[in-house]
Amino acid sequence: MKIKTSLLGIPLVALTLLTLPSCEKSDGPAEEIGKAVDDATDSRPAEGVKDAVEDAADAVKDGTN
């Protein structure tokens, strides 16, 4: 009986291990504030490239709406 119980637990553990990495990690409030400060002070690495990408993304959003 003990072997059947442990064999039933193996698929449960495998399913848990497969689904946990798929959870999305969201930024907390401090992380978002830090990004806003970096953006406002232009202290991000590769600032020019990131600004160009943001501008292009905004243009695409405006074009599709």
Buried (B, 14 or more C-beta within 10 A) or exposed (E): EEEEEEEEEEEEEEEEEEEEEEEEEEEEEEEEEEEEEBBEEEEEEEEEEBEEEEEEEEEEEEEEE
